[in-house]
């Protein structure tokens, strides 16, 4: 299920994906993309796996009357694209030759296609040598909001119900850390 | 030596270090004394250990999930949770000139390496090498094969206590100690007072090759109530009064009779009886009868004799272990027997050392003796009196000069006279759970620190803490296996019931008699 294509690679672990809003574009509607959803991006070297960590709806044409004509080209490069939404994907791992890895070995390129992962794909990504794992957990809570981690834990729970006890414990741990961080 | 940890911080006499190895309480580590002698190791004893980093609460809330598996599942570093924070007490470095451990006075800095104490360092815990004269190898330091050797010389001259709750291996340990005393390296003259008849298996010593050397072969003699004789004149007035259990009025007549008998020329039992009889008149007839009845019943027991008595030279000799089996004898009579025995021994040793008893004299005893008193609280109770308490206290305080060593064995130190216990300068202390017993140990034994005391309830069967003058520093020890059989094993009651029930059933079983046919008349 395509959701869009990469328009910006901000860092090794953060990619911007443009998500068309037209209903008939053949893409998953932006409105149904939740934070923490698993996304795969097919790149030349591997399949980059990430979770949606943020959404950006920037309607820049509202600002146009305030800009002089010569500046409009500079500050609104996506002017023709004002009907698109953007999602931020945080990379959590990759799949190379069918083997999942919870480390990022490659990054996507511009225009690489991002797809929403099916439950079976999520399950396969979290299973290495027949053993379930959530090995990118620490990296995820460091690079994204803890709420993103709890949402992705929920998604993982759907895909791996047999690991729900462990995932629930991790979720509780994440929430408590988040709470503790907020009170600090 | 490879480092086993790194010092985190130091407090007074304790160091705290982090290590991937889990040390047990009582084990030893060392650090290099870089301030004074960088080649010198300073020995430390572990007193406390815990995890360096604890698992998050959320990871340990559910019993069915292993926190370690969860850590691995979440890709976290499990090694962080596999380190330990250990607290160790600084024992010191071994000063060969002084023959003891000295405190280094300079503590290690944070970041300094901690080493696992090896054989080279641990050997200094014992005063003697294993093959030296006067060495008693009681076992090893747990987790190592380093032997723990007690100095028999210090043990005999300054007494020993073996304190342990029932079932923790007390009599087994005493058996090991007695085996060591009878080895060719010691050739001791030892006597064990055995109120339960559990040391008779030590006779096996005589046939075991490990106890022989050249022409040395130890002997083990067992004295039971039938063979143990005490001459009536060896008893003091208080001894006899103690066993007769007389009323004040009876005591009056008996004391008069006793002094007439004592000052007279005839000193047989019948003479004392006659002296009692002489005091009879119309007014006291029933009282005299009562005294005589009590006197006769005591004398009939067969321990007290007119002339015969067990000679000290039969009881004590180098290379001889004497087992005085007091099983089947009442506690009061046991006290009396031990009291008389100790008095004779003290008199003999004191007279021999001070040259009052020359060679050839029966009381001449020219070698030290070691006495093991099982159930020592019977002979020197904390509360109340015992006939043996006075002489025992005399021996404990003065025995050193005359070469009489006492080993007090008890499972109830709270019931044991604290003065007597405090005179035992070496200690073998095993598992003790009772708080009152622990407090008695704390107040009576100088070398028993609070840290060691806290370890007592957690000691396993066969583990002991050895402390005092016969060792260089207190040490946890795993008692070695006995060479001879252990006579004090706990009985398996259900097994015995089953056996006896089967036996009884087979006796009662009615044989299968064929039915007789009755014909009608």
Interface residues (C-beta under 8 A of the other chain):
Chain A: X102 X132 X133 X134 X135 X136 X137 X138 X163 X165 X166 X169 X170 X172 X173 X176
Chain B: X56 X57 X58 X59 X61 X62 X64 X65 X69 X70 X72 X73 X74 X75 X76
